[in-house]
């Protein structure tokens, strides 16, 4: 007779297999186990608590639809990074489209008002500068320095080669130095 493991003791692979079979409890435990990870990656990407919460919720919804497509060829967390980055990019594109519409109707100043205050924390100022980098550079920095991934795992999440990740990191460092110097942070 096979003994069922408590869901808190089950490995990710077991929970994924059960979730793919329609076990809602296993899916819920998987989300509970990885939600903070998803939120943290989203926050580092966008820098706003409310947006990070929206992105994390979107990833949870997408995960419900996509869990059956996960084949286990790479780490589950790498797959989650990819889903989170895609959701964040989708949100950014939507935000840009909405801002363009708002500006087109002449209500931009009424809605946005003053420019946001500069962050006082030097670390937050650095992350704000990271968010200004081109997409690939920003993603590489967020994955490697924000989440502590190796270049190899970041390359999996981004769908590019490891050497390309290293190049994006190198270019990002040069650009960040310039951004921080111009902002008087360095």
N, C-alpha and C positions, 0 to 999 in steps of 0.2 A: 504494500500500500504506500503510495507516494504521499509524503508529508508536504503540505503547503507552507511556504515560508511567509512570515509576516511581511507585509509590504515595505516596512521600514528596513528590513534586512535584505530584501531582494535587490539584486544588482540592476543597473540600468538596462542591461541586455535582457534580463528577465522581464522587467517592467515594459520595455519596448515591445517584446514579443507578445506579451499579454494585451497590451494596448492595441497592437495591430490586429489582434483577434477580437477586439471590441470590448475589452474589459475597461470600463470607465474608471473604476477604482485605481487600477494600475496607471492609467493615463493621468488621473488626478495626482497621484503620488509622484509621478515623473515631473509634472508641472511644479508641484510644491518643492521638489528637490532642486529644480533648475531655475525657478523664477527669479531669484536674487541675481543669479548669473546673467540672465537675459536683461533684467532691468539695469544692472551695472554697465553692461556693454552699450545699451541704448543711451544711458545718461552720458557716458563718456563721448558718445558720438554727437549728441545734440546739445548737451549742457543745460538742459531745462528739465526740471522735475516733472512737470505736467506732460511735456512731450515724451519724456522717457517712459512715463506710465502708459501713455497712449501707444507707444511703439511696443512695449512689453505685452500689452493686452492684444495688440494686433498679431504679435508673434504667437501668442497662446492660441488664438483663433486659427491662424494658419497651420500651426502644429497639429491641431485637431484634424484638419483636412489632409495634411501631408505625412502623418506618421506612418501610414501604410507604404509610402514611397521610400522610407529609410531602409536601406539594405545592409547597413552595418559595415560598409567597405572602409569607412573612416571613423574617427572618433565622433560620438554623438554630440559632444560639445562643439566640435568644429562645424558640424552640420547646423547646430543652433546659432553659432556665430554668423554663418552665411545667411540664415533666415533673418536674424536680427539686423544685419547690415542691409539686406534687401528691403526690409520693412522701414528702416530709417531713411533709406534713399527714396523710397516711395513717398514717405511723409514729407520729405524735403521738397520733392517735385510738386506735391500737392500744395504745400505752403507757398512755394514760388508762384504757382499758377494763381492761387487765391490773391496773393499780394499784387500781381499784375492786374488782375480784375479790379481790385480795390483801387489801385492807383488810376486805372483807366476811368473809373467813375468819379474821380476827384475827391475821394473821401480819405485818401491816404493820411493826411495830416490829422484829421479828426480821430482816426482810429489809433494810429501809432504814436502820436504826440512827440514827446522828447526822445532823444537818443538814450539808449540804456546806459546806466552808470557803469563806469569801468570797475572791474572786479578789484577788490582790495587785496585779496590773498594772491601772492605771487604764483602759487601753483594753479589757481583758477585762471589767472591771466595767461599762463602758459597753455592750459587746456583750451582757453578761448582762442588763442592763436592757432592751436592745432586744428580747431574746427574751421579755420579760415583757409587751410591748405587745400590743394586740389584733391579730388575724391580718393584716388589711389594712395597718395601720400598720407592723407588723413587716416584712411583705413589701416594702412600698415603701421602707423604710429600707435593708433588706438589698440590694435591687436597685440603688438609686441610690447609696448611700454605700459599701456593702460591695463591690459589683461594678462601680461606676462607670458604670452605665447612665444614659442620658438619661431624662428623664421620659417621653418618647415611647416609647422602647424598653421601659421598665418598664411602661407602660400596655399595650403589646402582650402582654408576658409575663403580666400580671395579668388581662387581659381587661376592663379598665376604661378610662375616658377619661383623657387626660393631665391635665386639670384636677383630676380626682378623685385622681390620684397626688399632685399638688401639695398638695391638701388633706390627704391622709393624712400626708404629710411634715410639714406645718405642725402638725397635731395631735400627731404623734409627738414633735416637738421640745418642745412644751409639756409633754407627759406625761413625757418623759425628764428634763426640767429638774426637775420635781417629784420623780420617782423618785430622781434623783441627789442632790437636796437632802436628801431624807429619809434617804438612806443615808450622808450626810455626805461625799459624793464631790466636791461642788462648793463 
